[in-house]
Amino acid sequence: MPQLLVTVKISKGFRTWTEMAKSMEEKAGSEGAKVIWAATNPDETSIYVMMDVPNPEFMQTFGLREDVKKAREEAGADVSSTTVITQISDYWLGD
């Protein structure tokens, strides 16, 4: 399963975004996706997310569905700013 590193601009802070992301876990999981980790910059205007996805096109096919797009926008995500930084081939999470 591919992993993607994605960034998105946000306007309502990291907590609001993470609450939305958690509410989407079941819906995304049914499509074969899972958030591995998410982080924010110091002023909480951008998030960085590493995800397992079923295919590299997932951000377009799932992330732009009307119901998903609406939830993201309501949580302060600038959906049009969604950028796939890179596909990840391997990673390590420290102890």
N, C-alpha and C positions, 0 to 999 in steps of 0.2 A: 504494500500500500504506500503510495507516495506521501511525503510530508511536505507542506508548504510553510514558508515564513511570509507572513502578510502584515501590512501596516494599514491603519485606517485613522483618519483624523476624527476626534471626538470633541463634543462641546459640553457634555454634562458630567464629566469626571469618570474615573475608572470604576468606582463602585456601581454607578448606574449601568455602565456598559457590562460589567461582570454579571450583574443581576439578570440582564437581558440574555447574555450568553448562556447562563445556567438554565434559564427558562427554555432555551432552544436545544438543550442537550438531547432530549428524547427525539425531537424532530430531526435533528442533524444525524443522530445515531441511527435512525431508521433508514437514512440515506447512505450510511457507511462512513460518517465523519466523526471526528472526536478532537476536542481541543487538548493538546499536550500541555501547553503552558501559555500564559498571557502576561504581559507586563506593560507598564506605561512609562512615558517620559516624566521628568520631575514636575512639569506644570499640568500634567494630565490632559494634554491636547492631542496626543497620539497614542495608539496602542500598537503593540507588536504581538502577534499570535502565531504560534506554531501549531499546526493541525495535521492529523492523519486525515487524508481525503481519499475517496474511492478513485478519483482521477484528477489530473491537473486542471480540468475545466470546471471543477466543482464550484469555485467561487462565482462563476457565471451562471451555472445551472441552478444552484441552490441559493446562493447569496443574493441573487437578483429576483427571486420569486416574489410576487407582490406581497404576500403575507410576511415573508422574512424581511424584505426590504422595509416594509412599514414598521415592524418591530425594531429593526436596527435604527431607523431614522428617529423613532420616538425615544430611543435611548441615547440620542445625541450623536450617532455615527453619521459622518458625511459619506454616504454610500459611494458617491462618485469618486471619492479619494482612495477607495480600496485599491491597494497595490500589492501584487505578489512580488516580494523582494527576490526570492529564489526558491527553488525546490531543494529540499534537504535530503541528503543521502544517508547521513548517520549523525547521531548526536550523543552527548553524555550529560547526564544530570548529576551534579556533584552530591556527595554524601552530606 
